[in-house]
Amino acid sequence: MEKGIIVLIAYVGYLALVSLVTFCLFLKDKKMAQKGGGPVRIKEKTLLGATVFGGAIGAFIGRLVAHHKTDKKYFSFTIYVSLLLEAVCLAVLIILAFNLK
């Protein structure tokens, strides 16, 4: 198998794993918020960090499913920019892996 395809598969696997973790973080934080949460809530920095480092798809779906952090503009901005960057990286890897021009 070519190096480019291996890198592409690894990137897609990484995005899937981090997105799953991010999705679970959004759901867990929403449940804690509904119970009053207290000091054990997941920090916004953690949610945004997970989003930026590959979990944009999970964050997007987590917001839709849990209706969590939907009123915060910076969450929307961060998620959309991260989705765009992940899509661009994926497109570049596909082009390189399959020698498309």
Secondary structure in CASP SS format (residue, H / E / C, confidence):
PFRMAT SS
TARGET T0000
AUTHOR 0000-0000-0000
METHOD secondary structure of the structure
MODEL  1
M C 1.00
E C 1.00
K H 1.00
G H 1.00
I H 1.00
I H 1.00
V H 1.00
L H 1.00
I H 1.00
A H 1.00
Y H 1.00
V H 1.00
G H 1.00
Y H 1.00
L H 1.00
A H 1.00
L H 1.00
V H 1.00
S H 1.00
L H 1.00
V H 1.00
T H 1.00
F H 1.00
C H 1.00
L H 1.00
F H 1.00
L H 1.00
K H 1.00
D H 1.00
K H 1.00
K H 1.00
M H 1.00
A H 1.00
Q H 1.00
K C 1.00
G C 1.00
G C 1.00
G H 1.00
P H 1.00
V H 1.00
R C 1.00
I C 1.00
K C 1.00
E H 1.00
K H 1.00
T H 1.00
L H 1.00
L H 1.00
G H 1.00
A H 1.00
T H 1.00
V H 1.00
F H 1.00
G H 1.00
G H 1.00
A H 1.00
I H 1.00
G H 1.00
A H 1.00
F H 1.00
I H 1.00
G H 1.00
R H 1.00
L H 1.00
V H 1.00
A H 1.00
H C 1.00
H C 1.00
K C 1.00
T C 1.00
D C 1.00
K C 1.00
K H 1.00
Y H 1.00
F H 1.00
S H 1.00
F H 1.00
T H 1.00
I H 1.00
Y H 1.00
V H 1.00
S H 1.00
L H 1.00
L H 1.00
L H 1.00
E H 1.00
A H 1.00
V H 1.00
C H 1.00
L H 1.00
A H 1.00
V H 1.00
L H 1.00
I H 1.00
I H 1.00
L H 1.00
A H 1.00
F C 1.00
N C 1.00
L C 1.00
K C 1.00
END
